[in-house]
């Protein structure tokens, strides 16, 4: 997966918007105004940060040592940084879905129902 495929996949999800709140090279995706993923556009290899269940985050880091690491500049308990050049696209999409779903579950019930 490359950054453009990542961008297109994120934007295909309901209520997702893209932003550059930090600088002109850090792409942030939000669902209902809450961040669920971000990426530095100048990173080589391309890397993305994704929210993750804390137990699953540890498991993924152990299984994909060096490819999935604690979230760079993020809360390391809840975020992973992922080298998207070394993983299958379907798996990356599943990790993006997991991050998106965690944020959606944290939204008020009325907003969650509107997304479904």
Biopython code that builds the backbone (N, CA, C, O; Angstrom):
import numpy as np
from Bio.PDB.StructureBuilder import StructureBuilder

atoms = [
    (1, "UNK", "N", (0.852, -1.181, 0.000)),
    (1, "UNK", "CA", (0.000, 0.000, 0.000)),
    (1, "UNK", "C", (0.891, 1.235, 0.000)),
    (1, "UNK", "O", (1.889, 1.297, 0.718)),
    (2, "UNK", "N", (0.520, 2.202, -0.806)),
    (2, "UNK", "CA", (1.244, 3.471, -0.796)),
    (2, "UNK", "C", (0.357, 4.541, -0.144)),
    (2, "UNK", "O", (-0.790, 4.276, 0.213)),
    (3, "UNK", "N", (0.900, 5.734, 0.001)),
    (3, "UNK", "CA", (0.177, 6.801, 0.699)),
    (3, "UNK", "C", (-1.116, 7.184, -0.020)),
    (3, "UNK", "O", (-2.112, 7.485, 0.637)),
    (4, "UNK", "N", (-1.122, 7.178, -1.331)),
    (4, "UNK", "CA", (-2.340, 7.535, -2.070)),
    (4, "UNK", "C", (-3.437, 6.487, -1.855)),
    (4, "UNK", "O", (-4.605, 6.838, -1.691)),
    (5, "UNK", "N", (-3.065, 5.207, -1.855)),
    (5, "UNK", "CA", (-4.036, 4.145, -1.581)),
    (5, "UNK", "C", (-4.561, 4.257, -0.148)),
    (5, "UNK", "O", (-5.751, 4.072, 0.104)),
    (6, "UNK", "N", (-3.662, 4.560, 0.780)),
    (6, "UNK", "CA", (-4.038, 4.793, 2.179)),
    (6, "UNK", "C", (-5.043, 5.940, 2.268)),
    (6, "UNK", "O", (-6.076, 5.818, 2.926)),
    (7, "UNK", "N", (-4.737, 7.042, 1.609)),
    (7, "UNK", "CA", (-5.620, 8.211, 1.622)),
    (7, "UNK", "C", (-6.993, 7.855, 1.057)),
    (7, "UNK", "O", (-8.013, 8.174, 1.669)),
    (8, "UNK", "N", (-7.030, 7.206, -0.089)),
    (8, "UNK", "CA", (-8.299, 6.846, -0.718)),
    (8, "UNK", "C", (-9.118, 5.903, 0.155)),
    (8, "UNK", "O", (-10.338, 6.041, 0.246)),
    (9, "UNK", "N", (-8.450, 4.945, 0.797)),
    (9, "UNK", "CA", (-9.169, 4.011, 1.659)),
    (9, "UNK", "C", (-9.783, 4.742, 2.851)),
    (9, "UNK", "O", (-10.945, 4.519, 3.190)),
    (10, "UNK", "N", (-9.009, 5.606, 3.477)),
    (10, "UNK", "CA", (-9.531, 6.350, 4.633)),
    (10, "UNK", "C", (-10.717, 7.220, 4.244)),
    (10, "UNK", "O", (-11.719, 7.264, 4.958)),
    (11, "UNK", "N", (-10.607, 7.911, 3.113)),
    (11, "UNK", "CA", (-11.687, 8.798, 2.681)),
    (11, "UNK", "C", (-12.936, 8.043, 2.234)),
    (11, "UNK", "O", (-14.006, 8.643, 2.125)),
    (12, "UNK", "N", (-12.824, 6.750, 1.976)),
    (12, "UNK", "CA", (-13.990, 5.969, 1.572)),
    (12, "UNK", "C", (-14.889, 5.617, 2.759)),
    (12, "UNK", "O", (-16.006, 5.137, 2.565)),
    (13, "UNK", "N", (-14.419, 5.848, 3.970)),
    (13, "UNK", "CA", (-15.173, 5.506, 5.170)),
    (13, "UNK", "C", (-16.151, 6.642, 5.506)),
    (13, "UNK", "O", (-15.866, 7.805, 5.218)),
    (14, "UNK", "N", (-17.293, 6.314, 6.108)),
    (14, "UNK", "CA", (-18.303, 7.335, 6.415)),
    (14, "UNK", "C", (-17.785, 8.443, 7.340)),
    (14, "UNK", "O", (-17.097, 8.178, 8.326)),
    (15, "UNK", "N", (-18.129, 9.673, 7.001)),
    (15, "UNK", "CA", (-17.847, 10.875, 7.814)),
    (15, "UNK", "C", (-16.362, 11.155, 8.032)),
    (15, "UNK", "O", (-16.008, 11.826, 9.001)),
    (16, "UNK", "N", (-15.500, 10.669, 7.175)),
    (16, "UNK", "CA", (-14.062, 10.916, 7.323)),
    (16, "UNK", "C", (-13.680, 12.181, 6.572)),
    (16, "UNK", "O", (-14.111, 12.415, 5.443)),
    (17, "UNK", "N", (-12.861, 12.985, 7.230)),
    (17, "UNK", "CA", (-12.314, 14.193, 6.617)),
    (17, "UNK", "C", (-10.806, 14.178, 6.777)),
    (17, "UNK", "O", (-10.271, 13.548, 7.690)),
    (18, "UNK", "N", (-10.123, 14.882, 5.877)),
    (18, "UNK", "CA", (-8.661, 14.970, 5.965)),
    (18, "UNK", "C", (-8.258, 16.390, 6.332)),
    (18, "UNK", "O", (-8.918, 17.360, 5.959)),
    (19, "UNK", "N", (-7.161, 16.487, 7.069)),
    (19, "UNK", "CA", (-6.706, 17.780, 7.581)),
    (19, "UNK", "C", (-5.181, 17.815, 7.621)),
    (19, "UNK", "O", (-4.516, 16.782, 7.540)),
    (20, "UNK", "N", (-4.648, 19.018, 7.746)),
    (20, "UNK", "CA", (-3.227, 19.252, 7.981)),
    (20, "UNK", "C", (-3.102, 20.205, 9.170)),
    (20, "UNK", "O", (-2.654, 21.338, 9.001)),
    (21, "UNK", "N", (-3.495, 19.762, 10.377)),
    (21, "UNK", "CA", (-3.530, 20.674, 11.528)),
    (21, "UNK", "C", (-2.168, 21.018, 12.117)),
    (21, "UNK", "O", (-2.027, 22.038, 12.791)),
    (22, "UNK", "N", (-1.161, 20.179, 11.871)),
    (22, "UNK", "CA", (0.144, 20.374, 12.500)),
    (22, "UNK", "C", (1.140, 21.092, 11.599)),
    (22, "UNK", "O", (1.877, 21.973, 12.040)),
    (23, "UNK", "N", (1.148, 20.700, 10.337)),
    (23, "UNK", "CA", (2.042, 21.297, 9.334)),
    (23, "UNK", "C", (1.563, 20.839, 7.959)),
    (23, "UNK", "O", (0.537, 20.167, 7.854)),
    (24, "UNK", "N", (2.290, 21.195, 6.914)),
    (24, "UNK", "CA", (1.844, 20.861, 5.560)),
    (24, "UNK", "C", (2.240, 19.459, 5.112)),
    (24, "UNK", "O", (1.922, 19.066, 3.990)),
    (25, "UNK", "N", (2.928, 18.691, 5.963)),
    (25, "UNK", "CA", (3.350, 17.340, 5.569)),
    (25, "UNK", "C", (2.809, 16.236, 6.478)),
    (25, "UNK", "O", (3.150, 15.068, 6.294)),
    (26, "UNK", "N", (1.971, 16.588, 7.455)),
    (26, "UNK", "CA", (1.377, 15.577, 8.329)),
    (26, "UNK", "C", (-0.116, 15.495, 8.034)),
    (26, "UNK", "O", (-0.902, 16.350, 8.442)),
    (27, "UNK", "N", (-0.482, 14.438, 7.310)),
    (27, "UNK", "CA", (-1.863, 14.221, 6.892)),
    (27, "UNK", "C", (-2.627, 13.517, 8.011)),
    (27, "UNK", "O", (-2.216, 12.457, 8.484)),
    (28, "UNK", "N", (-3.739, 14.115, 8.426)),
    (28, "UNK", "CA", (-4.548, 13.595, 9.528)),
    (28, "UNK", "C", (-5.945, 13.274, 9.016)),
    (28, "UNK", "O", (-6.563, 14.070, 8.310)),
    (29, "UNK", "N", (-6.433, 12.087, 9.387)),
    (29, "UNK", "CA", (-7.803, 11.709, 9.059)),
    (29, "UNK", "C", (-8.607, 11.650, 10.342)),
    (29, "UNK", "O", (-8.174, 11.096, 11.353)),
    (30, "UNK", "N", (-9.805, 12.246, 10.270)),
    (30, "UNK", "CA", (-10.698, 12.283, 11.422)),
    (30, "UNK", "C", (-12.053, 11.701, 11.031)),
    (30, "UNK", "O", (-12.490, 11.807, 9.885)),
    (31, "UNK", "N", (-12.698, 11.089, 12.010)),
    (31, "UNK", "CA", (-14.097, 10.694, 11.872)),
    (31, "UNK", "C", (-14.850, 11.500, 12.920)),
    (31, "UNK", "O", (-14.554, 11.428, 14.112)),
    (32, "UNK", "N", (-15.821, 12.263, 12.456)),
    (32, "UNK", "CA", (-16.601, 13.134, 13.352)),
    (32, "UNK", "C", (-15.687, 13.968, 14.235)),
    (32, "UNK", "O", (-15.926, 14.112, 15.434)),
    (33, "UNK", "N", (-14.654, 14.506, 13.643)),
    (33, "UNK", "CA", (-13.714, 15.436, 14.276)),
    (33, "UNK", "C", (-12.763, 14.796, 15.292)),
    (33, "UNK", "O", (-12.157, 15.509, 16.092)),
    (34, "UNK", "N", (-12.619, 13.453, 15.276)),
    (34, "UNK", "CA", (-11.675, 12.760, 16.153)),
    (34, "UNK", "C", (-10.666, 12.002, 15.293)),
    (34, "UNK", "O", (-11.040, 11.285, 14.366)),
    (35, "UNK", "N", (-9.399, 12.169, 15.610)),
    (35, "UNK", "CA", (-8.327, 11.536, 14.833)),
    (35, "UNK", "C", (-8.373, 10.019, 14.989)),
    (35, "UNK", "O", (-8.475, 9.497, 16.099)),
    (36, "UNK", "N", (-8.296, 9.312, 13.839)),
    (36, "UNK", "CA", (-8.142, 7.857, 13.899)),
    (36, "UNK", "C", (-6.887, 7.382, 13.183)),
    (36, "UNK", "O", (-6.480, 6.233, 13.361)),
    (37, "UNK", "N", (-6.265, 8.234, 12.377)),
    (37, "UNK", "CA", (-5.000, 7.887, 11.743)),
    (37, "UNK", "C", (-4.318, 9.149, 11.228)),
    (37, "UNK", "O", (-4.967, 10.149, 10.920)),
    (38, "UNK", "N", (-2.998, 9.075, 11.144)),
    (38, "UNK", "CA", (-2.229, 10.172, 10.565)),
    (38, "UNK", "C", (-0.940, 9.637, 9.983)),
    (38, "UNK", "O", (-0.500, 8.536, 10.314)),
    (39, "UNK", "N", (-0.337, 10.433, 9.109)),
    (39, "UNK", "CA", (0.890, 10.015, 8.448)),
    (39, "UNK", "C", (1.712, 11.224, 8.048)),
    (39, "UNK", "O", (1.176, 12.243, 7.613)),
    (40, "UNK", "N", (3.019, 11.096, 8.201)),
    (40, "UNK", "CA", (3.942, 12.089, 7.657)),
    (40, "UNK", "C", (4.149, 11.775, 6.185)),
    (40, "UNK", "O", (4.614, 10.687, 5.846)),
    (41, "UNK", "N", (3.819, 12.693, 5.321)),
    (41, "UNK", "CA", (3.887, 12.437, 3.882)),
    (41, "UNK", "C", (5.311, 12.297, 3.355)),
    (41, "UNK", "O", (5.517, 11.777, 2.259)),
    (42, "UNK", "N", (6.278, 12.749, 4.114)),
    (42, "UNK", "CA", (7.666, 12.674, 3.662)),
    (42, "UNK", "C", (8.392, 11.433, 4.178)),
    (42, "UNK", "O", (9.561, 11.228, 3.850)),
    (43, "UNK", "N", (7.722, 10.604, 4.980)),
    (43, "UNK", "CA", (8.360, 9.410, 5.538)),
    (43, "UNK", "C", (8.724, 8.418, 4.449)),
    (43, "UNK", "O", (7.916, 8.118, 3.571)),
    (44, "UNK", "N", (9.936, 7.915, 4.515)),
    (44, "UNK", "CA", (10.361, 6.827, 3.641)),
    (44, "UNK", "C", (11.071, 5.800, 4.483)),
    (44, "UNK", "O", (12.095, 6.135, 5.078)),
    (45, "UNK", "N", (10.609, 4.591, 4.576)),
    (45, "UNK", "CA", (9.412, 4.079, 3.921)),
    (45, "UNK", "C", (8.152, 4.713, 4.509)),
    (45, "UNK", "O", (8.192, 5.258, 5.612)),
    (46, "UNK", "N", (7.028, 4.646, 3.778)),
    (46, "UNK", "CA", (5.795, 5.269, 4.270)),
    (46, "UNK", "C", (5.319, 4.614, 5.565)),
    (46, "UNK", "O", (5.280, 3.389, 5.678)),
    (47, "UNK", "N", (4.958, 5.451, 6.538)),
    (47, "UNK", "CA", (4.482, 4.974, 7.825)),
    (47, "UNK", "C", (3.212, 5.719, 8.208)),
    (47, "UNK", "O", (3.027, 6.891, 7.881)),
    (48, "UNK", "N", (2.345, 5.001, 8.909)),
    (48, "UNK", "CA", (1.109, 5.599, 9.393)),
    (48, "UNK", "C", (0.959, 5.299, 10.885)),
    (48, "UNK", "O", (1.466, 4.292, 11.378)),
    (49, "UNK", "N", (0.265, 6.176, 11.587)),
    (49, "UNK", "CA", (-0.084, 5.942, 12.983)),
    (49, "UNK", "C", (-1.557, 5.567, 13.040)),
    (49, "UNK", "O", (-2.404, 6.213, 12.424)),
    (50, "UNK", "N", (-1.846, 4.505, 13.796)),
    (50, "UNK", "CA", (-3.220, 4.036, 13.954)),
    (50, "UNK", "C", (-3.515, 3.773, 15.413)),
    (50, "UNK", "O", (-2.670, 3.268, 16.151)),
    (51, "UNK", "N", (-4.714, 4.117, 15.818)),
    (51, "UNK", "CA", (-5.180, 3.794, 17.163)),
    (51, "UNK", "C", (-5.389, 2.279, 17.228)),
    (51, "UNK", "O", (-5.751, 1.649, 16.235)),
    (52, "UNK", "N", (-5.153, 1.703, 18.422)),
    (52, "UNK", "CA", (-5.270, 0.259, 18.558)),
    (52, "UNK", "C", (-5.636, -0.103, 19.992)),
    (52, "UNK", "O", (-5.222, 0.571, 20.935)),
    (53, "UNK", "N", (-6.405, -1.157, 20.147)),
    (53, "UNK", "CA", (-6.682, -1.697, 21.467)),
    (53, "UNK", "C", (-5.332, -2.000, 22.137)),
    (53, "UNK", "O", (-4.471, -2.607, 21.502)),
    (54, "UNK", "N", (-5.121, -1.597, 23.402)),
    (54, "UNK", "CA", (-3.812, -1.760, 24.045)),
    (54, "UNK", "C", (-3.256, -3.182, 24.037)),
    (54, "UNK", "O", (-2.066, -3.367, 23.784)),
    (55, "UNK", "N", (-4.079, -4.182, 24.306)),
    (55, "UNK", "CA", (-3.587, -5.566, 24.299)),
    (55, "UNK", "C", (-3.205, -6.006, 22.887)),
    (55, "UNK", "O", (-2.190, -6.671, 22.683)),
    (56, "UNK", "N", (-4.022, -5.629, 21.937)),
    (56, "UNK", "CA", (-3.721, -5.989, 20.549)),
    (56, "UNK", "C", (-2.473, -5.249, 20.061)),
    (56, "UNK", "O", (-1.687, -5.793, 19.285)),
    (57, "UNK", "N", (-2.297, -4.016, 20.517)),
    (57, "UNK", "CA", (-1.122, -3.237, 20.114)),
    (57, "UNK", "C", (0.165, -3.968, 20.508)),
    (57, "UNK", "O", (1.104, -4.053, 19.716)),
    (58, "UNK", "N", (0.202, -4.488, 21.726)),
    (58, "UNK", "CA", (1.386, -5.216, 22.189)),
    (58, "UNK", "C", (1.599, -6.472, 21.362)),
    (58, "UNK", "O", (2.721, -6.766, 20.948)),
    (59, "UNK", "N", (0.532, -7.206, 21.123)),
    (59, "UNK", "CA", (0.618, -8.431, 20.339)),
    (59, "UNK", "C", (1.132, -8.166, 18.927)),
    (59, "UNK", "O", (1.989, -8.894, 18.426)),
    (60, "UNK", "N", (0.605, -7.123, 18.288)),
    (60, "UNK", "CA", (1.043, -6.774, 16.927)),
    (60, "UNK", "C", (2.515, -6.381, 16.906)),
    (60, "UNK", "O", (3.241, -6.764, 15.988)),
    (61, "UNK", "N", (2.966, -5.623, 17.903)),
    (61, "UNK", "CA", (4.366, -5.209, 17.969)),
    (61, "UNK", "C", (5.296, -6.404, 18.112)),
    (61, "UNK", "O", (6.383, -6.430, 17.535)),
    (62, "UNK", "N", (4.856, -7.399, 18.892)),
    (62, "UNK", "CA", (5.672, -8.605, 19.063)),
    (62, "UNK", "C", (5.718, -9.427, 17.782)),
    (62, "UNK", "O", (6.775, -9.923, 17.392)),
    (63, "UNK", "N", (4.571, -9.569, 17.132)),
    (63, "UNK", "CA", (4.497, -10.381, 15.920)),
    (63, "UNK", "C", (5.192, -9.728, 14.723)),
    (63, "UNK", "O", (5.795, -10.417, 13.900)),
    (64, "UNK", "N", (5.108, -8.404, 14.628)),
    (64, "UNK", "CA", (5.675, -7.683, 13.488)),
    (64, "UNK", "C", (6.784, -6.743, 13.968)),
    (64, "UNK", "O", (6.777, -5.551, 13.665)),
    (65, "UNK", "N", (7.721, -7.291, 14.709)),
    (65, "UNK", "CA", (8.825, -6.532, 15.299)),
    (65, "UNK", "C", (9.551, -5.706, 14.234)),
    (65, "UNK", "O", (10.013, -6.236, 13.224)),
    (66, "UNK", "N", (9.641, -4.405, 14.482)),
    (66, "UNK", "CA", (10.323, -3.504, 13.557)),
    (66, "UNK", "C", (9.426, -2.945, 12.463)),
    (66, "UNK", "O", (9.747, -1.921, 11.860)),
    (67, "UNK", "N", (8.316, -3.602, 12.203)),
    (67, "UNK", "CA", (7.363, -3.130, 11.193)),
    (67, "UNK", "C", (6.213, -2.393, 11.873)),
    (67, "UNK", "O", (5.746, -1.368, 11.377)),
    (68, "UNK", "N", (5.759, -2.920, 13.013)),
    (68, "UNK", "CA", (4.748, -2.254, 13.837)),
    (68, "UNK", "C", (5.414, -1.915, 15.163)),
    (68, "UNK", "O", (5.869, -2.800, 15.887)),
    (69, "UNK", "N", (5.464, -0.618, 15.472)),
    (69, "UNK", "CA", (6.172, -0.132, 16.652)),
    (69, "UNK", "C", (5.245, 0.786, 17.468)),
    (69, "UNK", "O", (4.196, 1.200, 16.975)),
    (70, "UNK", "N", (5.631, 1.104, 18.713)),
    (70, "UNK", "CA", (4.815, 2.058, 19.481)),
    (70, "UNK", "C", (4.642, 3.366, 18.715)),
    (70, "UNK", "O", (5.557, 3.808, 18.019)),
    (71, "UNK", "N", (3.486, 3.975, 18.841)),
    (71, "UNK", "CA", (3.142, 5.172, 18.074)),
    (71, "UNK", "C", (4.122, 6.326, 18.255)),
    (71, "UNK", "O", (4.326, 6.813, 19.367)),
    (72, "UNK", "N", (4.718, 6.750, 17.162)),
    (72, "UNK", "CA", (5.662, 7.861, 17.154)),
    (72, "UNK", "C", (4.918, 9.154, 17.478)),
    (72, "UNK", "O", (3.945, 9.497, 16.807)),
    (73, "UNK", "N", (5.374, 9.868, 18.499)),
    (73, "UNK", "CA", (4.752, 11.120, 18.963)),
    (73, "UNK", "C", (3.304, 10.936, 19.427)),
    (73, "UNK", "O", (2.530, 11.893, 19.431)),
    (74, "UNK", "N", (2.937, 9.715, 19.817)),
    (74, "UNK", "CA", (1.565, 9.427, 20.247)),
    (74, "UNK", "C", (1.610, 8.692, 21.587)),
    (74, "UNK", "O", (2.681, 8.303, 22.052)),
    (75, "UNK", "N", (0.445, 8.503, 22.203)),
    (75, "UNK", "CA", (0.351, 7.695, 23.409)),
    (75, "UNK", "C", (0.695, 6.259, 23.023)),
    (75, "UNK", "O", (-0.057, 5.619, 22.288)),
    (76, "UNK", "N", (1.806, 5.755, 23.503)),
    (76, "UNK", "CA", (2.328, 4.457, 23.072)),
    (76, "UNK", "C", (1.448, 3.284, 23.509)),
    (76, "UNK", "O", (1.567, 2.186, 22.966)),
    (77, "UNK", "N", (0.587, 3.505, 24.464)),
    (77, "UNK", "CA", (-0.325, 2.451, 24.902)),
    (77, "UNK", "C", (-1.437, 2.232, 23.881)),
    (77, "UNK", "O", (-1.884, 1.103, 23.681)),
    (78, "UNK", "N", (-1.882, 3.300, 23.240)),
    (78, "UNK", "CA", (-3.057, 3.245, 22.365)),
    (78, "UNK", "C", (-2.769, 3.423, 20.877)),
    (78, "UNK", "O", (-3.683, 3.312, 20.060)),
    (79, "UNK", "N", (-1.529, 3.696, 20.511)),
    (79, "UNK", "CA", (-1.213, 3.981, 19.108)),
    (79, "UNK", "C", (-0.025, 3.160, 18.640)),
    (79, "UNK", "O", (0.925, 2.931, 19.389)),
    (80, "UNK", "N", (-0.092, 2.721, 17.387)),
    (80, "UNK", "CA", (1.019, 2.043, 16.726)),
    (80, "UNK", "C", (1.447, 2.831, 15.499)),
    (80, "UNK", "O", (0.634, 3.492, 14.853)),
    (81, "UNK", "N", (2.731, 2.751, 15.191)),
    (81, "UNK", "CA", (3.256, 3.248, 13.927)),
    (81, "UNK", "C", (3.527, 2.030, 13.058)),
    (81, "UNK", "O", (4.148, 1.064, 13.502)),
    (82, "UNK", "N", (3.057, 2.082, 11.815)),
    (82, "UNK", "CA", (3.111, 0.922, 10.931)),
    (82, "UNK", "C", (3.810, 1.277, 9.624)),
    (82, "UNK", "O", (3.441, 2.237, 8.947)),
    (83, "UNK", "N", (4.820, 0.491, 9.283)),
    (83, "UNK", "CA", (5.505, 0.619, 7.998)),
    (83, "UNK", "C", (4.617, -0.057, 6.962)),
    (83, "UNK", "O", (4.579, -1.285, 6.883)),
    (84, "UNK", "N", (3.904, 0.739, 6.168)),
    (84, "UNK", "CA", (2.916, 0.164, 5.245)),
    (84, "UNK", "C", (3.544, -0.413, 3.981)),
    (84, "UNK", "O", (2.838, -0.978, 3.146)),
    (85, "UNK", "N", (4.843, -0.280, 3.831)),
    (85, "UNK", "CA", (5.484, -0.848, 2.645)),
    (85, "UNK", "C", (5.785, -2.335, 2.829)),
    (85, "UNK", "O", (6.132, -3.015, 1.863)),
    (86, "UNK", "N", (5.658, -2.850, 4.057)),
    (86, "UNK", "CA", (6.047, -4.230, 4.341)),
    (86, "UNK", "C", (4.907, -5.140, 4.773)),
    (86, "UNK", "O", (5.151, -6.227, 5.296)),
    (87, "UNK", "N", (3.671, -4.715, 4.562)),
    (87, "UNK", "CA", (2.526, -5.519, 4.967)),
    (87, "UNK", "C", (1.513, -5.604, 3.830)),
    (87, "UNK", "O", (1.426, -4.689, 3.012)),
    (88, "UNK", "N", (0.747, -6.695, 3.770)),
    (88, "UNK", "CA", (-0.280, -6.819, 2.728)),
    (88, "UNK", "C", (-1.358, -5.745, 2.878)),
    (88, "UNK", "O", (-1.719, -5.361, 3.990)),
    (89, "UNK", "N", (-1.859, -5.273, 1.752)),
    (89, "UNK", "CA", (-2.859, -4.210, 1.753)),
    (89, "UNK", "C", (-4.095, -4.584, 2.557)),
    (89, "UNK", "O", (-4.623, -3.747, 3.289)),
    (90, "UNK", "N", (-4.567, -5.813, 2.441)),
    (90, "UNK", "CA", (-5.756, -6.233, 3.180)),
    (90, "UNK", "C", (-5.556, -6.148, 4.682)),
    (90, "UNK", "O", (-6.474, -5.774, 5.413)),
    (91, "UNK", "N", (-4.367, -6.489, 5.145)),
    (91, "UNK", "CA", (-4.069, -6.414, 6.575)),
    (91, "UNK", "C", (-4.019, -4.957, 7.037)),
    (91, "UNK", "O", (-4.516, -4.632, 8.116)),
    (92, "UNK", "N", (-3.427, -4.087, 6.234)),
    (92, "UNK", "CA", (-3.377, -2.657, 6.569)),
    (92, "UNK", "C", (-4.791, -2.093, 6.628)),
    (92, "UNK", "O", (-5.115, -1.322, 7.532)),
    (93, "UNK", "N", (-5.622, -2.466, 5.682)),
    (93, "UNK", "CA", (-7.020, -2.002, 5.685)),
    (93, "UNK", "C", (-7.738, -2.480, 6.941)),
    (93, "UNK", "O", (-8.534, -1.736, 7.514)),
    (94, "UNK", "N", (-7.471, -3.714, 7.380)),
    (94, "UNK", "CA", (-8.093, -4.229, 8.603)),
    (94, "UNK", "C", (-7.636, -3.420, 9.811)),
    (94, "UNK", "O", (-8.439, -3.144, 10.703)),
    (95, "UNK", "N", (-6.367, -3.036, 9.858)),
    (95, "UNK", "CA", (-5.852, -2.212, 10.963)),
    (95, "UNK", "C", (-6.466, -0.809, 10.931)),
    (95, "UNK", "O", (-6.766, -0.241, 11.982)),
    (96, "UNK", "N", (-6.654, -0.251, 9.739)),
    (96, "UNK", "CA", (-7.325, 1.054, 9.603)),
    (96, "UNK", "C", (-8.767, 0.938, 10.093)),
    (96, "UNK", "O", (-9.255, 1.806, 10.817)),
    (97, "UNK", "N", (-9.443, -0.138, 9.692)),
    (97, "UNK", "CA", (-10.826, -0.364, 10.137)),
    (97, "UNK", "C", (-10.902, -0.445, 11.659)),
    (97, "UNK", "O", (-11.806, 0.122, 12.272)),
    (98, "UNK", "N", (-9.952, -1.147, 12.261)),
    (98, "UNK", "CA", (-9.918, -1.290, 13.724)),
    (98, "UNK", "C", (-9.787, 0.081, 14.388)),
    (98, "UNK", "O", (-10.490, 0.376, 15.354)),
    (99, "UNK", "N", (-8.897, 0.907, 13.877)),
    (99, "UNK", "CA", (-8.699, 2.250, 14.421)),
    (99, "UNK", "C", (-9.973, 3.081, 14.273)),
    (99, "UNK", "O", (-10.416, 3.724, 15.224)),
    (100, "UNK", "N", (-10.548, 3.063, 13.095)),
    (100, "UNK", "CA", (-11.793, 3.786, 12.815)),
    (100, "UNK", "C", (-12.894, 3.329, 13.767)),
    (100, "UNK", "O", (-13.591, 4.154, 14.356)),
    (101, "UNK", "N", (-13.049, 2.003, 13.918)),
    (101, "UNK", "CA", (-14.100, 1.451, 14.773)),
    (101, "UNK", "C", (-13.917, 1.848, 16.237)),
    (101, "UNK", "O", (-14.898, 2.110, 16.932)),
    (102, "UNK", "N", (-12.670, 1.894, 16.710)),
    (102, "UNK", "CA", (-12.420, 2.315, 18.095)),
    (102, "UNK", "C", (-12.909, 3.744, 18.320)),
    (102, "UNK", "O", (-13.497, 4.047, 19.358)),
    (103, "UNK", "N", (-12.666, 4.615, 17.350)),
    (103, "UNK", "CA", (-13.104, 6.000, 17.492)),
    (103, "UNK", "C", (-14.625, 6.084, 17.405)),
    (103, "UNK", "O", (-15.252, 6.789, 18.195)),
    (104, "UNK", "N", (-15.219, 5.375, 16.456)),
    (104, "UNK", "CA", (-16.677, 5.398, 16.316)),
    (104, "UNK", "C", (-17.344, 4.909, 17.603)),
    (104, "UNK", "O", (-18.348, 5.479, 18.031)),
    (105, "UNK", "N", (-16.801, 3.868, 18.219)),
    (105, "UNK", "CA", (-17.375, 3.340, 19.472)),
    (105, "UNK", "C", (-17.312, 4.363, 20.598)),
    (105, "UNK", "O", (-18.107, 4.296, 21.536)),
    (106, "UNK", "N", (-16.387, 5.303, 20.522)),
    (106, "UNK", "CA", (-16.256, 6.313, 21.575)),
    (106, "UNK", "C", (-17.186, 7.512, 21.368)),
    (106, "UNK", "O", (-17.290, 8.373, 22.241)),
    (107, "UNK", "N", (-17.854, 7.569, 20.230)),
    (107, "UNK", "CA", (-18.745, 8.683, 19.920)),
    (107, "UNK", "C", (-20.078, 8.527, 20.648)),
    (107, "UNK", "O", (-20.458, 7.415, 21.011)),
    (108, "UNK", "N", (-20.784, 9.628, 20.861)),
    (108, "UNK", "CA", (-22.125, 9.530, 21.462)),
    (108, "UNK", "C", (-23.039, 8.632, 20.623)),
    (108, "UNK", "O", (-22.897, 8.547, 19.404)),
    (109, "UNK", "N", (-23.963, 7.975, 21.289)),
    (109, "UNK", "CA", (-24.852, 7.005, 20.642)),
    (109, "UNK", "C", (-25.572, 7.587, 19.424)),
    (109, "UNK", "O", (-25.665, 6.925, 18.391)),
    (110, "UNK", "N", (-26.068, 8.787, 19.531)),
    (110, "UNK", "CA", (-26.805, 9.409, 18.422)),
    (110, "UNK", "C", (-25.921, 9.523, 17.178)),
    (110, "UNK", "O", (-26.376, 9.241, 16.070)),
    (111, "UNK", "N", (-24.684, 9.929, 17.350)),
    (111, "UNK", "CA", (-23.763, 10.065, 16.215)),
    (111, "UNK", "C", (-23.414, 8.692, 15.649)),
    (111, "UNK", "O", (-23.375, 8.511, 14.432)),
    (112, "UNK", "N", (-23.160, 7.723, 16.535)),
    (112, "UNK", "CA", (-22.867, 6.358, 16.075)),
    (112, "UNK", "C", (-23.991, 5.820, 15.203)),
    (112, "UNK", "O", (-23.742, 5.230, 14.151)),
    (113, "UNK", "N", (-25.219, 6.024, 15.638)),
    (113, "UNK", "CA", (-26.366, 5.530, 14.876)),
    (113, "UNK", "C", (-26.477, 6.184, 13.504)),
    (113, "UNK", "O", (-26.912, 5.548, 12.544)),
    (114, "UNK", "N", (-26.087, 7.447, 13.410)),
    (114, "UNK", "CA", (-26.121, 8.157, 12.122)),
    (114, "UNK", "C", (-25.086, 7.589, 11.160)),
    (114, "UNK", "O", (-25.277, 7.654, 9.946)),
    (115, "UNK", "N", (-23.994, 7.034, 11.677)),
    (115, "UNK", "CA", (-22.947, 6.480, 10.824)),
    (115, "UNK", "C", (-23.329, 5.124, 10.256)),
    (115, "UNK", "O", (-22.804, 4.713, 9.221)),
    (116, "UNK", "N", (-24.225, 4.436, 10.914)),
    (116, "UNK", "CA", (-24.585, 3.062, 10.487)),
    (116, "UNK", "C", (-25.631, 3.036, 9.423)),
    (116, "UNK", "O", (-26.027, 1.961, 8.972)),
]
sb = StructureBuilder()
sb.init_structure("model")
sb.init_model(0)
sb.init_chain("A")
sb.init_seg("    ")
for serial, (resi, resn, name, xyz) in enumerate(atoms, 1):
    if name == "N":
        sb.init_residue(resn, " ", resi, " ")
    sb.init_atom(name, np.array(xyz, "f"), 0.0, 1.0, " ", f" {name:<3s}", serial, name[0])
structure = sb.get_structure()
